[in-house]
Amino acid sequence: MSTSKRVLITGSAGRLGRAAVKALCAHGCEVFGLDRVPTPGLDEAHVRIGGLDDEAALVESMNGIDCVIHLAATPDDARFPRGPDDSDNFLSELVPNNVIGPYKVLEAVRKAKVRRVVLASTGQVVDGHLRAGNVPVTVSMPVKPRYLYASTKVFLEALGQVYAVQHGIEVLAVRLGWCPRDLGQVAEIASSPLAQDVFLSPGDAGRFFAGCVLAEKLSGYSVVFATSRPTHQLRYDLGPARRLVGYAAQDRWPTGAEQFG
């Protein structure tokens, strides 16, 4: 199996982006990043500084790419539940970054004839099943999104399916577990058995994305879950990720969280 793949990661400077960069570079891939800030682990020649609203940057970044890993997004609701001021970030951030942004990415993918795309969805799209204890959640269960951010990810998955069916692109939508971004999120996970079971370590995230890139072939459109090993109870069915991209979680909470200590 060749490891000389050319991979573009949008949101390459983020927590998951850095994990993907590290793992793919270790597998011998040529990795390119697109982000608003420089990406650790990539030299300037391999990073385009720009956002999803920069269509020229998107188009230029797709040249010669074998696989796109689309991670760039607004990462959550501004508030859940709503705060006393009754505000949200739907129109200001979620729509531009999580609805219009993915459309622009997939259009650039289509025009550049990139063969494979990995779309970062979230376990929040099935949060209703988790809260009801209807576990392990499988990919065949209907979506029950938590709130507005999760709703944009439902759209993302549907958009990916459309581009797979209509344009022959291999699209894998991954409902990612919780890879913490800061000490506050580490504390939240530490206080919740459910959160510990859907924790995704940076190491496992890297292993997952490497599997997505290196898999010889993917069916037209697929949905999988990706978390680390559960501490208390299996919450998501990880079987499809194992079968499609050979993903086998190695870590368990709190492995990886010490990076924020």
ZAVODO-387924 format. One record per residue (C-alpha): residue in one letter; x, y, z; residue number from 1. Coordinates in steps of 0.05 Angstrom, whole numbers, plus 5000, padded with zeros to 4 digits. Layout:
<nodes>
type/X/Y/Z/seq
A/X/Y/Z/NUM .
...
</nodes>
This chain:
<nodes>
type/X/Y/Z/seq
M/5000/5000/5000/1 .
S/5029/5067/4979/2 .
T/5038/5120/5032/3 .
S/5058/5176/4983/4 .
K/4989/5209/4986/5 .
R/4980/5284/4980/6 .
V/4931/5306/5033/7 .
L/4899/5374/5046/8 .
I/4873/5387/5117/9 .
T/4828/5447/5128/10 .
G/4832/5472/5199/11 .
S/4902/5443/5203/12 .
A/4923/5486/5262/13 .
G/4867/5462/5307/14 .
R/4870/5406/5358/15 .
L/4847/5352/5310/16 .
G/4884/5383/5252/17 .
R/4950/5379/5289/18 .
A/4937/5307/5307/19 .
A/4922/5290/5234/20 .
V/4984/5327/5210/21 .
K/5029/5289/5258/22 .
A/5002/5220/5241/23 .
L/5000/5230/5166/24 .
C/5070/5258/5163/25 .
A/5093/5197/5202/26 .
H/5062/5153/5148/27 .
G/5101/5189/5094/28 .
C/5044/5229/5065/29 .
E/5056/5298/5036/30 .
V/5010/5341/5079/31 .
F/4984/5410/5064/32 .
G/4945/5455/5110/33 .
L/4893/5510/5103/34 .
D/4880/5552/5164/35 .
R/4877/5624/5187/36 .
V/4941/5615/5227/37 .
P/5006/5577/5217/38 .
T/5003/5502/5229/39 .
P/5053/5469/5277/40 .
G/5091/5413/5242/41 .
L/5083/5442/5172/42 .
D/5131/5490/5138/43 .
E/5107/5553/5104/44 .
A/5109/5521/5035/45 .
H/5057/5470/5057/46 .
V/5007/5518/5090/47 .
R/4959/5566/5058/48 .
I/4937/5620/5106/49 .
G/4863/5634/5095/50 .
G/4793/5616/5114/51 .
L/4736/5579/5080/52 .
D/4711/5646/5053/53 .
D/4775/5651/5011/54 .
E/4753/5614/4949/55 .
A/4819/5627/4913/56 .
A/4857/5595/4971/57 .
L/4810/5534/4969/58 .
V/4817/5524/4894/59 .
E/4892/5532/4895/60 .
S/4900/5485/4954/61 .
M/4865/5428/4917/62 .
N/4916/5421/4861/63 .
G/4943/5351/4858/64 .
I/4909/5329/4923/65 .
D/4889/5256/4934/66 .
C/4847/5266/4997/67 .
V/4817/5326/5034/68 .
I/4804/5322/5109/69 .
H/4755/5377/5124/70 .
L/4760/5398/5197/71 .
A/4753/5474/5193/72 .
A/4689/5496/5229/73 .
T/4660/5534/5287/74 .
P/4668/5479/5339/75 .
D/4604/5485/5381/76 .
D/4544/5527/5401/77 .
A/4562/5592/5435/78 .
R/4516/5571/5492/79 .
F/4478/5508/5508/80 .
P/4428/5515/5536/81 .
R/4414/5587/5516/82 .
G/4438/5641/5564/83 .
P/4397/5696/5595/84 .
D/4410/5743/5536/85 .
D/4376/5693/5489/86 .
S/4431/5697/5438/87 .
D/4464/5644/5394/88 .
N/4519/5641/5342/89 .
F/4478/5610/5286/90 .
L/4476/5667/5236/91 .
S/4542/5699/5257/92 .
E/4586/5637/5256/93 .
L/4552/5570/5246/94 .
V/4520/5586/5179/95 .
P/4582/5618/5147/96 .
N/4631/5567/5173/97 .
N/4591/5503/5180/98 .
V/4540/5508/5124/99 .
I/4568/5553/5070/100 .
G/4640/5533/5084/101 .
P/4631/5458/5070/102 .
Y/4593/5474/5006/103 .
K/4652/5515/4982/104 .
V/4700/5460/5001/105 .
L/4661/5406/4965/106 .
E/4653/5450/4904/107 .
A/4728/5460/4902/108 .
V/4737/5385/4911/109 .
R/4689/5371/4853/110 .
K/4723/5421/4806/111 .
A/4792/5394/4823/112 .
K/4769/5322/4816/113 .
V/4795/5302/4884/114 .
R/4776/5229/4895/115 .
R/4765/5225/4970/116 .
V/4739/5271/5025/117 .
V/4734/5260/5100/118 .
L/4682/5306/5133/119 .
A/4686/5320/5207/120 .
S/4617/5311/5237/121 .
T/4602/5301/5311/122 .
G/4571/5253/5360/123 .
Q/4524/5310/5378/124 .
V/4481/5292/5318/125 .
V/4457/5231/5357/126 .
D/4459/5263/5426/127 .
G/4386/5247/5439/128 .
H/4401/5172/5436/129 .
L/4459/5181/5485/130 .
R/4417/5219/5535/131 .
A/4362/5167/5531/132 .
G/4412/5111/5543/133 .
N/4397/5080/5476/134 .
V/4468/5055/5466/135 .
P/4511/5035/5432/136 .
V/4487/5083/5379/137 .
T/4494/5055/5309/138 .
V/4501/5092/5243/139 .
S/4433/5067/5221/140 .
M/4395/5102/5277/141 .
P/4359/5167/5259/142 .
V/4394/5231/5278/143 .
K/4373/5266/5342/144 .
P/4416/5329/5344/145 .
R/4432/5365/5408/146 .
Y/4423/5437/5384/147 .
L/4442/5486/5329/148 .
Y/4515/5466/5320/149 .
A/4495/5393/5314/150 .
S/4442/5413/5263/151 .
T/4496/5443/5218/152 .
K/4532/5376/5221/153 .
V/4469/5339/5200/154 .
F/4470/5385/5139/155 .
L/4544/5370/5129/156 .
E/4530/5295/5127/157 .
A/4472/5304/5078/158 .
L/4515/5349/5034/159 .
G/4570/5296/5033/160 .
Q/4520/5243/5011/161 .
V/4496/5287/4954/162 .
Y/4566/5299/4928/163 .
A/4582/5225/4934/164 .
V/4521/5204/4895/165 .
Q/4518/5259/4844/166 .
H/4593/5269/4831/167 .
G/4625/5202/4846/168 .
I/4669/5226/4904/169 .
E/4687/5178/4960/170 .
V/4659/5213/5021/171 .
L/4668/5190/5093/172 .
A/4630/5229/5146/173 .
V/4659/5216/5215/174 .
R/4620/5229/5279/175 .
L/4679/5247/5322/176 .
G/4684/5240/5397/177 .
W/4708/5295/5444/178 .
C/4780/5315/5435/179 .
P/4789/5371/5486/180 .
R/4816/5438/5465/181 .
D/4835/5467/5533/182 .
L/4838/5454/5607/183 .
G/4766/5474/5617/184 .
Q/4743/5419/5571/185 .
V/4789/5369/5604/186 .
A/4755/5386/5670/187 .
E/4686/5376/5639/188 .
I/4706/5307/5613/189 .
A/4735/5288/5681/190 .
S/4668/5303/5714/191 .
S/4625/5261/5667/192 .
P/4626/5186/5656/193 .
L/4589/5195/5590/194 .
A/4641/5246/5566/195 .
Q/4697/5198/5585/196 .
D/4665/5144/5542/197 .
V/4662/5189/5481/198 .
F/4732/5219/5492/199 .
L/4778/5219/5431/200 .
S/4852/5224/5445/201 .
P/4898/5261/5398/202 .
G/4935/5197/5384/203 .
D/4872/5158/5366/204 .
A/4848/5217/5324/205 .
G/4913/5214/5284/206 .
R/4907/5139/5275/207 .
F/4836/5147/5250/208 .
F/4853/5200/5198/209 .
A/4913/5161/5174/210 .
G/4868/5101/5163/211 .
C/4820/5143/5123/212 .
V/4875/5167/5077/213 .
L/4911/5100/5069/214 .
A/4850/5056/5058/215 .
E/4853/5030/4987/216 .
K/4780/5042/4971/217 .
L/4718/5069/5005/218 .
S/4646/5058/4984/219 .
G/4613/5121/4955/220 .
Y/4586/5149/5020/221 .
S/4594/5124/5090/222 .
V/4584/5147/5162/223 .
V/4626/5122/5220/224 .
F/4639/5139/5293/225 .
A/4709/5150/5321/226 .
T/4726/5152/5395/227 .
S/4779/5124/5440/228 .
R/4765/5062/5482/229 .
P/4707/5073/5530/230 .
T/4721/5076/5604/231 .
H/4653/5054/5630/232 .
Q/4606/5034/5573/233 .
L/4608/5030/5497/234 .
R/4567/5090/5472/235 .
Y/4580/5087/5397/236 .
D/4586/5028/5349/237 .
L/4659/5031/5326/238 .
G/4652/4971/5280/239 .
P/4642/5010/5215/240 .
A/4705/5050/5226/241 .
R/4744/4986/5238/242 .
R/4716/4953/5176/243 .
L/4723/5012/5129/244 .
V/4789/5043/5149/245 .
G/4820/4993/5198/246 .
Y/4811/5039/5258/247 .
A/4826/5006/5325/248 .
A/4827/5054/5385/249 .
Q/4887/5045/5429/250 .
D/4877/5099/5482/251 .
R/4828/5109/5539/252 .
W/4812/5170/5580/253 .
P/4853/5208/5604/254 .
T/4909/5190/5555/255 .
G/4926/5253/5517/256 .
A/4892/5299/5566/257 .
E/4959/5309/5603/258 .
Q/4980/5353/5544/259 .
F/4938/5408/5574/260 .
G/4967/5402/5644/261 .
</nodes>
